[in-house]
Amino acid sequence: MKNEIFGDDNIPSETGWVELGVKVNNKTDVVVTRATIQGEEVDPADFPVVFALNNSDYTKEFSTYEDLLKEEKVELPVGNYIVSSHTPGTLTKKMDHPYYSGDENLTVSKDITSDATITCTMQNSRILLTYDNTFTSKFKTWTITIDDGTNNILKYTEADGTNLQAVYWLFEENCTTIKINISATTTSGATVTESRTITKPDDATTDSWIGGDALTITMAPGPDEETPTGISGIIIDISAFFETETNETVEVPVEGEDTETPTVPDEGEGDDTSAAPTLSGEYLNETVSYDKSSEDPFPEVSVEMTVPGKIEKVMIKATSSDPELAEILAGMHFMDEPDGVDLVTATNLEKLFTLPVKGDPSYRFTLGSLGGMLTVGQHTFTVKVIDQNSKEVTGTLSFDITKSSAN
């Protein structure tokens, strides 16, 4: 009879019972939504529940917590278990809803009813991008990226509109720095760029950005001024929620908060050396898809850098899903933390690139033969230009390399 019920001779014949509770710790949702979307409690009724007996293949599963509650208490073979529950579906990098999960150790003893509770916590983080109501009156196009240091970058353009819904994002493990970049074109055709780097303050319980954290990012034009574009850059306002001793919404420290003067294309004489550097290029902040089996040549990928404040550093940071290529790139210092290799001083790379010269007002970075080295997989090169006034701009070149058939 025991084998008919449990189907495994190695499973104990003695049984006990469990009364299980599943609850959701959604303090982040509650705090964030109070100010934005009038939050609602998360109901775990539809969360699946799995009892897994340690050192055994035996599991007892319920499609939903609601189904489990219909049994009042669950009969299980005696032993030590891990019981788990989560939001229906699979946790992915980018979602339109929060994802909760949790697990708990449990011991089932003979003829005894045990009580256990799983607390499910939020595994992804809420990111909401908003725009000041004057933003669209100043800018006609823009590209915004939010980067946690992985190949998966949140990207927004004017095509997405300005009434955006929150995104639930799975930050990379041990991510301590988030970079926000914007390149926008004014209604008069001028290019404006800004970038921010955000980290947690000292009173946060962890330096890393983790599940349950939340960011609200607001873009606004700078004040109207007597500049070539009539405005003084872009204001990036950031508020954040994460766990502190008081569990409250806090302001995060932001690097590069000073408003920077935008630049104008073809500005000719009277260049403003206080203007921030800018980047441009056909593939900048885009993903290049290339099939190595095709007869098409690898595209010519380049980034034009305009640096009114003169070049101080040109940093290139690489990531790759191919461990062998990553090892090669690491040997050339493209994987160095935090920003990779400085091409201004990297004389060992002069066979790959025409290197920038410190003090020059411009530079064209061309991927060149490095493009031919890219293997099947996903690869990203983050380009950062720093001028002699410590102003900087960052962009990315991303590649999705495939091979549809064997040679």
N, C-alpha and C positions, 0 to 999 in steps of 0.2 A: 504493500500500500504506500509506503514511504517513497519508493522509486516512482510510482505512478504520479505522486504529487510533485516530487522534487526532481526526479529524473537523473540522479547521480548517486552512486554507491558511496562516494566520499563525503556526502553531506550528512551532518549529524541527524539522527532520527528524533532527538529531543527538540522540542520547539518552545518558543516563548512568544510574547506579543509586544507590539509597539503602538503607542499612540503618538502620532507625529503632528507637529505644527510647522507650518511654513509661513514666514513673515518676510516682509520687504523693508529694508532700511533705505528709504528714499529721501533722506534729508536734503540732498542736493536739489532734487526736483522740486521739493516743497519751497525751498528758499528762492531758487531762481524763478520759478513760475509765479510766485507771489507778485513780482513786479512786471511780469510779461504776459503770461498766458493763463492765469488763474488755475493753478495746478490741481490735479486730482490724485487721489490715492491710487497706488498700484495694487491691483487685486491679483494674488497668486493663484486664483482658482484654476486657471488654465495652464499652470506650470507643470510639466511632466516631473515625475519623481522616480528615482531609481535607488534600490537597495542593492549594494554589491558586497557579497561576502568575501572577506579578505582571504587570499591564498586559495581561491576557488573560482570556477567559472560561473557559479550560481549568482543569478540576479533576479530580483523581483521588481517589475516595472509597472507603473501606472501612467496612463496617457495624460492624466491631469490630476492635480491635487484634489480637485472636486470628486473625482472617481475614488480616490483613496478614502476620503471622508465618508463615503457611503458604506465602507466596511467597518467604520467606527474604530476598530483596531486591527492591525495587520499581524497575521501569524507568520513567523519566520523560524528557520532552523537556528539553534543556538550558535553563537559565535560573534566575532567582531566584524562590523560593517562600516562601509562609507556610504552614507545616504546623501544624495545630491538632488538639486532641483534648479530650474532655470527658466528664463523667458522662452516661450516656444520658438523653435528655429535655431539657427546657428549664428554665433557671434562672428561678424565680419568687420572689416576695417572701417567701412562707412555705412551708417544705417540712418533711417528716418525716425527711429524710436530708441529709447533707452533699453539696454539689455542687462538683466539681473541674473546672478547665479550665486550659489553657495553650496557648501557641503558640510557634513558633520560626522564625526566618529560616533559609533553606536555599538553598544554591547547588548546582545540578546541572551538572556538567561532562562534556564528551564522553568516553565510554568509561572514565569513572572511577567507582568506588564510593565514595560519601560516607557518613560516619557522622553521625547526628544524634540528639539526645535531647530530647524534650519533657518538661518538668517541670510537672505539673498541680498547682495549689494550690487551697486551699479558698476559694470565692467568698462563701459565706454564713457566718454565725456561729451558734454553738451557745448557746441560752438554755434553762436548766433552772430551773423554779420548783418549790420544795419547801416543805413545811410542817413546822414543829415538831410532835412528836407530841401536844402539849397544845393545839394551835391550835383544833381542832374542839370541844374541851371548853369553850372560852371564847367562840367565835363561831359563829353560826348562818348568817349570810349575809355575803357580801363581794363586792366588785368590785375587781379589780387591773388596772391598765393599765401597759404599758411602751411608752414613746413615744420615737421617735428624731427627732421633729420633722416627720413626714409624716402624711398622711391615713391611712396604714396603721398601726394601733395594735394591739399584742398585748393581748388582753383575756382575763381569767380570772374566773370566778365560782364559787360553791360548787357549781353544777350540773356543773362539769367534774371534780369530785372532787379528791382530794388526792394520788393516785398518778399524777402527770403524766409524760408522756414529753418528752424534749427537743424543742425546736422549732429549726429551722435558719432563721435570719432574714437577709434581705438588707438590711443597713443602708443608709440614704440616703447618697449620696456626700457626703463632707466632714462627716459627722455627728460632732460632738465632744462632745455632751452627750446623755445618756440620762436620761429622767425616769421615775420609778416612783411611782405613786400607789396608795393603798389606802383604801377606805372600807368598814368592816365594822360589822356589828350584833352586839352581844353577845347571849348567851342570855337576858339580862334585858331586851333591847330598846334598849340604849344604842348610840349611834353613835360610832365611833372612826375617825379619819382620820390618815394619815401620808403623807408624801411624801419622796422622796429624789432628788437630782440627782447623777449620777456622771460623772466625767471621768477621763481617763488621767493618771498622774503624769508627772513630768518625765523619767524614765528610759525611757519608752516610745519606740519608734522613730518613731511618728507620733501626733499628737494625735487623729486621727480613729479611729472604730471601723470596722474593716474585716473582710473575709473572713478566717477563721481565728481571730478573737478568740472568747472564750467567757466566758459569765457564768453563775454559779450563784447564785440568789436564794432565800433562806430566810426565810419569814415565821413569827414567833413572837409570842405575847402578851407584853406587858411584865410585870414582877413584880406580884404581888398587893399592893395598897396600899389605904389608906383614902381612896379616891376615890369619886365617885358610882357608878362602874361596878365598883369592886373591882380594877381593873387600871390600870397606868400606860402606856397606849398600846400600840403595836405595834412590835416590834423587826424591822427589815429588815436581815438580814445578807447581805452581798454579797462573793463572791470572784470573781476574774477571771483569765483567762489571755490574754496577748497578748505580742507579741514585745518583749523587752528584750535587753540585752547577754547575759543569762544564760538567756533563754528559759524562764522559770519562772512558776509561779503566783504572782501578786502581789495584794496588797490595794489596792483603788482608793480614792481619796479620795471621801468621801461628804458632801455638804452636807446639813445638817439632821439630824445623827445624834442629837441630844439627844431623849430620849423625852418625848413630849408628853402632857399630861393629856387624856383623852377627854372629850367632852361628852355630856350626857344630854338627850334631847328633853323639852321642857316642864319644864325644871328649876326654873322659877319663881324664888323669892327665893334670894339667896346665890349668884348666878352666879359661876363661877370665872374671873376675868379672865386667869388663866394658861393656860386651856384653849386649844387650837388652834382656828382657825376651821373651820367645816364647810360643805359644800355639799350641797344636795338638789334634786331635780327629776325629773319624770317622764321626761325625755329625757336626763338627765345621763349621760355616758359611754355613750350609745347612738347609733345611726344612725337618723335620720329619713328615711324614703323618701317622696318626694312626686312625683306625676305632675302636671305643669303643665297637661296636657290634661283632667284630671278637673274635676268641678264642686265637689269638696270644698274647703273653705277651708283655707288653710295653717294647720297646727296652731299653737296658742299655746305657744311655747317659752319657758320661763323657768327661772332658777336661783335658789333661795333661799340666801342667805349669812348664816350666823350667826357673829358675830365677837365673842366675849367680850372679847378684848383690844383692841377698837376698830379701825375701819378705818384703814389707812394708805394702801394702794393697792388698786385693782381693775384688773387688767391683762387685756386681751382681745387675743389674737393670732389672726390669720386666715390660712388657706391656702385656695387655690382652684385647681381644674384649668382654669378658664376665664381665659385671659390678660387679657381685657378687664375682667372683674370684679375680677381681682387688681389691675389698675392702679387701678381706682376705690377699692378697699379700701386700697391703698398710699397713695393721696392723703389718706386719712383716718387714716393712721398705724397701721392695723391690722396691717400687714406689717412694722413696725419690729422690728429685732432688739434684745434677744433675746425680749421678751415682749409686743410689740405696743404698744397705747396704754393709758395710765392714765386710766380714766374719771373719777377724782377731779379731775383737772386739765384734762380735755378739754372745755372749754366750747364748742368748735365742734361738739360732737356732741349738744348739749342738745335739738335738734329731733328726733333719732332716739331718744334714751333719756331717762328720768328718771335723772339722774346721782347717784352715791353721794356722801355727805358724809363728809369725813375726820373720824374720831372717833365716828361712829355705830356701834352694836353690830350692825347688820344692814343688808341691802340685797337687793332683788330685781332681778336683771338679767333684762329681758324683751327678746327679740329684736325683737319688734314689726315695724315696717315694713321692717327690714333683711331679714326673711324673704322678703318679696315681691320683693326685689332679686336673690335667688339665681337664677342661671341654670342651664341643664342642665349637669350635671357633679357633681363631688364637692367639698364645702366643709367646713371644720372651723373652729370657734372654740374656742380653748383659754382657759379662764377661770382666772385665778389671783387669789386674795385674800391680801393680806399685812397682818397686824395690826401694832399699834404695839409689839409685843414681837418683831417680825421672824419670827413664826411664819406659816406659809402653807399653803394647800391648793390643789390644781389639779384641774380636771375638764375634760371636753371635750363639745362639742355638734357632732355630725357630721351631714352632710346628703348624701343621694344623690338628686339632682333629675333626673327624666326627663321626656320628652314623647312619649307613645305615638302621637300622631297630630297632623297639622297642623290648625291652626284653619281 
